[in-house]
Structures are given as structure tokens and as C-alpha cells.
Amino acid sequence: MHSKHREKLFSLFDDDQNGAVFIQGKDIMYRYDTDYEFPFRQESNFWYLTGVNEPECALILDLNTEEYHLFVPERDAQYAVWHGYVKTREQYLEEYKPDHLHFHNEILTVLNELNPETVYCLNEEQAQFVEDLSRDFKVDSDSLTDALTYCRVLKTDWELDQLREASRVNNLAYRAAMQAIKPGMYEYEIKAIFNKVQLENGLLMDAYNGIFAAGKNASILHYVESKSKIEDGDLFLLDAGFECNGYASDFTRTFPANGTYTDIQKGIYNSVLSGMNAVLDAVKPGVKMEDLHLLAARTMMEGLKELDIVRGSVDDMMNEDIFALFFPHGLGHFLGLDTHDVGGYPKGVDRIDRPGIKFLRARRELQPGMVITVEPGIYFVPAVLEPAMQDEAKKSFLNTEKVRSLLNFGGVRIEDDIAITDTGYENFTDVPKEVDDIEKLMK
């Protein structure tokens, strides 16, 4: 399938058949100045074009012949002592199927033989590497990133299968965590249960720092400490996922630690769920992400008004950006080889300078083949709500007594991964999200 990815990229450079693409893969990273190795994970664009998840590799794509040159490190016996087997040339050729295989120190030789008019690189750092090899090459460090972003936004069938498998295992891990939780446990114990399911199913790399947040910690959008004790009456927000062949899963569920939602927990949860369902009902090709974001925000404000947490006209709340006090992040993002995948803002499209929605990670019309997350949420963040309750314009929309009573509530987020289809969407997430279904699962 990676050869198909290269074909897609070649098609974007039909007007320049005298150029070459150069990409340097990643090296092993170490913790500060020690010999502690972080788990290796290839740079996503390099992985997309090659399927090579090994350090110290590079590629050149000849835009004239459309041939693929792979460069690999030359290992010795000492490497084998510490790190394992040394691959033969035949093994590299069989596994990755380049048109030409070279050792890493032959990059300049190959570039001189190809003699391209322009060498396209991913960034300034890699452009500088090429220029340091020889000043004879004209280097372009802008066009390649745009081209690869265009390629990666629309997923192939093979890519969708990797995302489905990552989601299949994530579904199992969520169920295990929801069935195991009980008051008195610690957040890291739920993380251990979740990670165990992923590893048992052969997924060895987390897609991002997972969030395992009990009680008021759930109001911290990127909470990663995972060391608090889970108390009776807490809601638990779990936002985590692992990769399958580099492709990420990214769900969120918020559920009661003791297995039963209180009335206020149920009311706030159902407000978020209504926002989620309104968005899913509206998803189809041609719909804009910012419109879906505002739809979710409006629906959730209607829910908070029914709970008497906010007061007044919902139209006025939307116009005055009151929704952003409770929903301060974007509705979702592209998903693929990176959790926050590329392509959210095409050239010429700027962020909307408005509270809440300015953090939306994707602003474009949906097309078949795109994969996105949908993740509405309501949070009670004291640092946001305390000033709002002192602001003459904002506090008129707030039931300050009720808001103040909820400052330690935490938050609720619900997140699904969906692929846009010709007629709507395919949902990769099948973890229960209706209150009755969650409580039944937890029993």
C-alpha cells in the first residue's frame, strides 16, 4: 500500500519531472544526556511513503522515473551485540521493496547521479542537511509538506482498515476499564487495565498521552498525571488510544466510578450526548467543521438551560460566546498517522478569532475518505468560570449559585472516531454512550 501512497504523491508533481523528493527518517531519541532510549516511532510522512518503522533511514523519490531509493544504516557486529540482528540487503529489499537500496552515506552520491533541478524537503532542517551536502542543489522546503498533507487527508481502504483495527482494540480496552473501576482505586490502576488490553492485542505504541481523570481532574483538558485516588461519586473521564501500524484511535468516555450517575451528572452528561447526536445526525460530505462545532455548542447550551445552570436566550448565549465558558476546545480533528492529523487548515484558511472555536483543529468541508473525531464536552473550570461570574455581561447568563456549586464537578467529554462516506459516515467507536447502556455495562 505504501507504493500507492508514493503514486499519489508522484501525481502531484507531474509538472516537475526534473526534481527529487528527499526525506530523512527519524533517529532513536534518548532521555536528556543518558543512554535511556525512548520507544522508537517513525516520522509520519516517512512512514506513510515507505512503511519503514526503523531508525536512521532516508528516502529519495526521483520525480522523473518515479523510482524509490531507500537509504539504510550500515550496521556492524557491535550493533548486533547490543541491539539485535543486522538485516541483510536482501532482507531490506524483500521487506520494503525499494527500487534501489543504498547505505545512508551514499545520499550525496545518488543526488549527484540524479542531478535534480530542485530537491523537495519536509522542513528547513532537512533542507539544510541537503545544502550542507552540496550547495549545487536548489532546495524547496514548502511544497512537499503541502503535497503530503493533501495525500494524507483522504484515506485509502488499507488505511481505513488500520484505523478500524486500532478502534476494535480500543473498544475492548474501554469496556475492560469501565467494568473494572470502583471507588478507592487510583487513576493509574485504570490506566494499567486499559494498557494491558492494548498490549494483549499486539498494539504496542500509544497514540498520545492518555487521560485518566477522576473527579475535578476531568476539567483539565490534557491531564496526564494519573495518580489521584478515585472517590465514590466521582465521574471518570477516559481519553486514550493506541496505534495500529501507526494509525491512531482516539475515543473518550465519561462514566460514574460507582456505576450509577447522579441526577446532576446524568443531566450534564445527556447535554453533551445531545450535542454529540446532533452532530452525528448532521455529518455528511460538504458540511463544514465550524458549523458542526457551533451546532454542538448550541445543543449543549440548550441542555444546560434546562438544568438551570445558564439562563436567558440561547441565541444571545451563542452571540455572546457564553458557550465557550463550558466548551473551551474544538469539536474534533483529523485522525490518521497522527492523532491530531494533518490537513485541518488548508492554505488560505485561517482560524476563527472567537472564544472556543478558535481552538478548532480542522476548518474545512468534509469529504469522503476523511477521518475525524467528534468530541463535544462540558467542563467546570474555576479559572474560567470565576472571572465570568464577576463579569457584568457574562454573569447575567449564569445561575451563579448553581455554577459555584459545580466548580469541583470536573467535566464530561464524549468522543467517537468516524470516517466520512459518500452518504454520511462510518462510526469506528462502539463503546456504549447512552446512560442506561453504560450503567448496564458497569454492572
ChimeraX attribute file (.defattr): number of C-alpha atoms within 10 A of each C-alpha:
attribute: neighborCount
match mode: 1-to-1
recipient: residues
	/A:1	14
	/A:2	17
	/A:3	16
	/A:4	12
	/A:5	17
	/A:6	19
	/A:7	13
	/A:8	17
	/A:9	23
	/A:10	22
	/A:11	12
	/A:12	14
	/A:13	18
	/A:14	11
	/A:15	10
	/A:16	14
	/A:17	16
	/A:18	17
	/A:19	21
	/A:20	26
	/A:21	22
	/A:22	24
	/A:23	23
	/A:24	22
	/A:25	24
	/A:26	19
	/A:27	14
	/A:28	13
	/A:29	14
	/A:30	13
	/A:31	9
	/A:32	8
	/A:33	6
	/A:34	7
	/A:35	9
	/A:36	10
	/A:37	11
	/A:38	10
	/A:39	10
	/A:40	15
	/A:41	17
	/A:42	20
	/A:43	20
	/A:44	20
	/A:45	19
	/A:46	20
	/A:47	19
	/A:48	23
	/A:49	22
	/A:50	22
	/A:51	19
	/A:52	19
	/A:53	19
	/A:54	17
	/A:55	18
	/A:56	16
	/A:57	21
	/A:58	22
	/A:59	25
	/A:60	24
	/A:61	23
	/A:62	22
	/A:63	23
	/A:64	16
	/A:65	11
	/A:66	17
	/A:67	16
	/A:68	21
	/A:69	20
	/A:70	24
	/A:71	23
	/A:72	22
	/A:73	16
	/A:74	15
	/A:75	13
	/A:76	10
	/A:77	11
	/A:78	10
	/A:79	12
	/A:80	12
	/A:81	10
	/A:82	8
	/A:83	9
	/A:84	10
	/A:85	12
	/A:86	16
	/A:87	13
	/A:88	11
	/A:89	13
	/A:90	10
	/A:91	11
	/A:92	16
	/A:93	14
	/A:94	10
	/A:95	10
	/A:96	15
	/A:97	18
	/A:98	18
	/A:99	12
	/A:100	13
	/A:101	19
	/A:102	20
	/A:103	15
	/A:104	17
	/A:105	12
	/A:106	12
	/A:107	20
	/A:108	13
	/A:109	12
	/A:110	13
	/A:111	19
	/A:112	12
	/A:113	9
	/A:114	16
	/A:115	16
	/A:116	22
	/A:117	15
	/A:118	17
	/A:119	26
	/A:120	25
	/A:121	25
	/A:122	21
	/A:123	15
	/A:124	13
	/A:125	12
	/A:126	18
	/A:127	23
	/A:128	15
	/A:129	12
	/A:130	23
	/A:131	15
	/A:132	10
	/A:133	14
	/A:134	13
	/A:135	10
	/A:136	14
	/A:137	17
	/A:138	15
	/A:139	23
	/A:140	16
	/A:141	17
	/A:142	14
	/A:143	13
	/A:144	21
	/A:145	16
	/A:146	15
	/A:147	16
	/A:148	21
	/A:149	17
	/A:150	16
	/A:151	19
	/A:152	24
	/A:153	20
	/A:154	19
	/A:155	20
	/A:156	15
	/A:157	11
	/A:158	11
	/A:159	21
	/A:160	19
	/A:161	14
	/A:162	20
	/A:163	28
	/A:164	22
	/A:165	20
	/A:166	26
	/A:167	28
	/A:168	17
	/A:169	22
	/A:170	30
	/A:171	21
	/A:172	16
	/A:173	24
	/A:174	26
	/A:175	18
	/A:176	18
	/A:177	20
	/A:178	26
	/A:179	17
	/A:180	16
	/A:181	22
	/A:182	19
	/A:183	15
	/A:184	13
	/A:185	17
	/A:186	19
	/A:187	22
	/A:188	18
	/A:189	18
	/A:190	24
	/A:191	20
	/A:192	11
	/A:193	17
	/A:194	25
	/A:195	23
	/A:196	15
	/A:197	20
	/A:198	22
	/A:199	15
	/A:200	10
	/A:201	15
	/A:202	11
	/A:203	21
	/A:204	16
	/A:205	19
	/A:206	18
	/A:207	21
	/A:208	17
	/A:209	14
	/A:210	22
	/A:211	24
	/A:212	27
	/A:213	34
	/A:214	29
	/A:215	22
	/A:216	20
	/A:217	24
	/A:218	28
	/A:219	25
	/A:220	15
	/A:221	17
	/A:222	14
	/A:223	15
	/A:224	15
	/A:225	14
	/A:226	18
	/A:227	15
	/A:228	16
	/A:229	16
	/A:230	24
	/A:231	17
	/A:232	15
	/A:233	17
	/A:234	24
	/A:235	28
	/A:236	29
	/A:237	26
	/A:238	28
	/A:239	24
	/A:240	24
	/A:241	30
	/A:242	26
	/A:243	28
	/A:244	24
	/A:245	18
	/A:246	27
	/A:247	24
	/A:248	30
	/A:249	33
	/A:250	27
	/A:251	25
	/A:252	26
	/A:253	21
	/A:254	23
	/A:255	27
	/A:256	26
	/A:257	26
	/A:258	20
	/A:259	22
	/A:260	19
	/A:261	20
	/A:262	12
	/A:263	9
	/A:264	12
	/A:265	19
	/A:266	15
	/A:267	16
	/A:268	22
	/A:269	26
	/A:270	19
	/A:271	26
	/A:272	27
	/A:273	26
	/A:274	18
	/A:275	28
	/A:276	27
	/A:277	15
	/A:278	17
	/A:279	24
	/A:280	18
	/A:281	10
	/A:282	13
	/A:283	20
	/A:284	19
	/A:285	18
	/A:286	11
	/A:287	14
	/A:288	16
	/A:289	25
	/A:290	22
	/A:291	15
	/A:292	21
	/A:293	25
	/A:294	19
	/A:295	18
	/A:296	29
	/A:297	32
	/A:298	19
	/A:299	22
	/A:300	28
	/A:301	29
	/A:302	21
	/A:303	22
	/A:304	22
	/A:305	19
	/A:306	14
	/A:307	16
	/A:308	14
	/A:309	19
	/A:310	24
	/A:311	18
	/A:312	12
	/A:313	13
	/A:314	19
	/A:315	12
	/A:316	11
	/A:317	20
	/A:318	15
	/A:319	10
	/A:320	14
	/A:321	18
	/A:322	23
	/A:323	25
	/A:324	21
	/A:325	18
	/A:326	22
	/A:327	26
	/A:328	22
	/A:329	21
	/A:330	23
	/A:331	29
	/A:332	25
	/A:333	23
	/A:334	23
	/A:335	27
	/A:336	26
	/A:337	25
	/A:338	18
	/A:339	21
	/A:340	20
	/A:341	21
	/A:342	23
	/A:343	23
	/A:344	22
	/A:345	14
	/A:346	14
	/A:347	8
	/A:348	5
	/A:349	11
	/A:350	10
	/A:351	14
	/A:352	13
	/A:353	9
	/A:354	10
	/A:355	16
	/A:356	22
	/A:357	23
	/A:358	16
	/A:359	16
	/A:360	20
	/A:361	22
	/A:362	25
	/A:363	23
	/A:364	17
	/A:365	14
	/A:366	21
	/A:367	19
	/A:368	17
	/A:369	20
	/A:370	22
	/A:371	26
	/A:372	27
	/A:373	22
	/A:374	28
	/A:375	26
	/A:376	29
	/A:377	29
	/A:378	26
	/A:379	26
	/A:380	24
	/A:381	23
	/A:382	16
	/A:383	9
	/A:384	14
	/A:385	21
	/A:386	16
	/A:387	11
	/A:388	19
	/A:389	19
	/A:390	12
	/A:391	11
	/A:392	9
	/A:393	12
	/A:394	17
	/A:395	18
	/A:396	15
	/A:397	21
	/A:398	22
	/A:399	16
	/A:400	18
	/A:401	10
	/A:402	13
	/A:403	19
	/A:404	17
	/A:405	9
	/A:406	18
	/A:407	18
	/A:408	17
	/A:409	22
	/A:410	23
	/A:411	30
	/A:412	27
	/A:413	26
	/A:414	23
	/A:415	23
	/A:416	24
	/A:417	27
	/A:418	23
	/A:419	24
	/A:420	21
	/A:421	17
	/A:422	10
	/A:423	10
	/A:424	18
	/A:425	20
	/A:426	12
	/A:427	17
	/A:428	22
	/A:429	20
	/A:430	16
	/A:431	22
	/A:432	16
	/A:433	20
	/A:434	12
	/A:435	17
	/A:436	12
	/A:437	12
	/A:438	22
	/A:439	19
	/A:440	13
	/A:441	15
	/A:442	21
	/A:443	12
